[in-house]
């Protein structure tokens, strides 16, 4: 898999290109954010970042809590 998205506990979504590929993020109008040279970044999920859609660490300041865990499926080995 060339891109991994990791749900950080009570934090951001960490997006990483495992093979060094550049990742593209576009806004609702299809305009790309300038991510030249970046193969990893974090996306806000608490809604309080001053740099949306990117994380600025606001989740720590506001005490953001989330219950996000992948459901366990019987018979499927987890990574």
NORTA-V721094 format. One record per pair of residues at least 12 apart in sequence whose ideal C-beta (glycine too) atoms are under 10 Angstrom apart, sorted by the first residue. I is the first residue (numbers start at 1). J is the second residue. Records with the same first field share a line. If there is no record, write none. Layout:
I = J  J
//
This chain:
1 = 17  18  19
2 = 16  17  18  19  20  21  23
3 = 15  16  17  18  19  21  23  39  40
4 = 16  17  18  40
5 = 23  43
6 = 42
7 = 45  66  68  69  70
8 = 42  45  55  59  66  68
9 = 65  66  68  69
10 = 45  46  59  60  63  64  65  66  67  68
11 = 42  44  45  46  55  57  59  60  64  66
12 = 41  42  43  44  45  46  49  54  55  56  57  58  59  64
13 = 41  42  43  44  45  53  55  68
14 = 40  41  42  43  55
15 = 35  38  39  40  41  42  43  54
16 = 38  39  40  41  42
17 = 38  39  40  41
18 = 39  40
19 = 39
20 = 39
21 = 39
22 = 35  36  37  38  39
23 = 35  38  39  40  41
25 = 38  41  43  53  54
27 = 53
33 = 53  54
35 = 54
41 = 53  54  55
42 = 54  55  56  57  59
43 = 55
44 = 56  57  58  59  64
45 = 59  64  66  68
46 = 58  59  60  61  62  63  64  65  66
47 = 59  62  64
48 = 61  62  64
//
